[in-house]
Structures are given as C-alpha cells and as structure tokens.
C-alpha cells in the first residue's frame, strides 16, 4: 500500500511539473503576441503621423 501511494504522489508531482512547464510556455507565447501587437500599433501610429523609420526625403 505504501508503495502505490508514493507512486501516486510522484505521479501528481510530475503532473504539476508538466503543468508548470506548459504554463511557462503559454506565458512566453502571450508575451510574444503582446510585444508584436505593441510593435504593430507603434508602426501604425508612426505611419499615421508621418514619423517612421522609413522617411522619403527625396522630394
């Protein structure tokens, strides 16, 4: 009985570790999406105001 209960708790801790890893991966993915959205919004704002990284000054 003791052996099976210790295996069960080991299994639970392994599941917890897997869930922690999955959560960390999801957090990184969400941060990437947020950073991308922030960059896109800055690019749009720069385009609307005419202040961007690519200025055409050949006129």
N, C-alpha and C positions, 0 to 999 in steps of 0.2 A: 504493500500500500504506500509506503513512504517513497518508494522509487517512482511509482506512477505519478504521485502528487508533485514530486520535484521535477519530473519531466514536463508536467503540465505547466508549472510556473515558469520553467525555462522557455516553453513554447510561447507563453504570454509575453515574456520579456523580449523574445525575438520578434514577436508581432509588434510590440511597442517600438522597437528599434526601426523596423521596416516602416512603420507609420511616421516616425520622426524623419527618416530619410525622405520619404515621399513628400512630407510637408515642406522640408527644406527645398526640395526641387521645385515644388509649386511656388514657394516664395520667390525663388530666383527667377522663375518664368514670369511671375506677375511683375516683379521689378523691371525686367527687361521690357515688358509691354508698356509699363508706365513711363520708362525712360524714352522709349520710342515715340510714344504719344506726346511727350513733352517736347522732344526734338521737332516733331511734325508741327506742333502748334507754334513753336518759335519760328519755324520756316515759313509758315503761313502768315504769321504776323509780320515777318520781315518782308515778305513778298507784297503784302497789302500796303505797307508803309514805304516801300521802295528802298528799304535799308536791308541789304542782304549780303551774302558772301560773294555774289556774282554781280558786280555792278558794270553796266555798259556805259563807259565814259568816252566812247569813240565818236560821239555826235559832235 
